Each structure stands twice: as C-alpha cells, then as structure tokens.
Amino acid sequence: MSSNVPPSVGQPTGIHSAQYAGAPGAAAGYPQPGYPMPAAPQRNTLMFVVSIILIVFGVLDLLFGLLAMIGLSQVSATPILVLSLVFVLVVGVVLLVAGIMGVKNAANPPKGDLLFKIGIGMCAIAVLNLIIGVAGHTSIVAGIGSLLLPALYVVAAKQLKDQSA
C-alpha cells in the first residue's frame, strides 16, 4: 500500500493496519477463519454447582447461628448450648469458605488437591455432626444427608485433581 493510494473497502486502516495486513477485514479480538481459538479451561460443573449450594448453606448457617446467639442472650445458656452454637458458626464459615474456593477454582485443575483436602475436612466435620446427632437422639437420616454435599465436593475435587495429572 502506497501512501497516496486510498485503502479499498475491507482493508484495515489506521495504526493497526500493519498488524492485520494479511487478513482483509480483520478486527481486533475476533476469531478469523482458519485460525484456532485458544481453548478456555473447562469448568467442573459438579464442583461449581456443589460449591454454590455450599455457599447458600454456609450463609444460612451463619444467619441462623447469629439469630440463635441473639436469642441466647435472652435465656440462661448452658455450656452444651453454647458449644453447639459455636459448632454451627464454625460449620457455617467452613461451608462458606469451601463454597467460595470451589466456585473460584472450578476451572483450575492445579487447585484440585487443595479442594480435595478441604472436602475431606468437611467430611470429617459431617461425621462429627452425625456422631453428635446419634448421641443426641436426632435423626440419623439428617446426619447421613449432611454427608452428601461434602462427599460430592470430594468427588468433584478428585475429578479436578485428575485433570491436572
């Protein structure tokens, strides 16, 4: 292209013309035919969905724990009541952190090992919750149900971990 010949229709103009000189009509940021797009990492859908549910449950645990703390100030608190309230708040924080980390790293296979360890920790907390529930004569079905999300989190983290290997 000489400087006194106007560009034809579809030819790039301006400061980027040299960059797209070989591709008529090319615009920055748009894929061109014949040029492969770089593949974005695939998000682990199971990890993403379970993590969203964990975030919701974590927020609910913290909300109900804080409401119980307000109600606790109105009655005489026994040590076991205070201990169970602290347990609910700790579980809420763990669920919230695990959920946020799962959503953030659902497409990051190198973080699969860390998420796997977090999932094992959540399973341990769920087993502890089941033991406390059985000792307190509550429903075993509810205790087993509390193992479901941490187990699914571990499965999803294992899938993510295997992608990086």
ABEGO torsion letter per residue (X at the ends): XBAABBBBBGBBBEAAAAAAAABBGBBBGBBBBGBBBBBBBBBBAAAAAAAAAAAAAAAAAAAAAAAAAAAAAABBBBAAAAAAAAAAAAAAAAAAAAAAAAAAAAABAAAAAAAAAAAAAAAAAAAAAAAAAAAAGBBAAAAAAAAAAAAAAAAAAAAAAAAAX
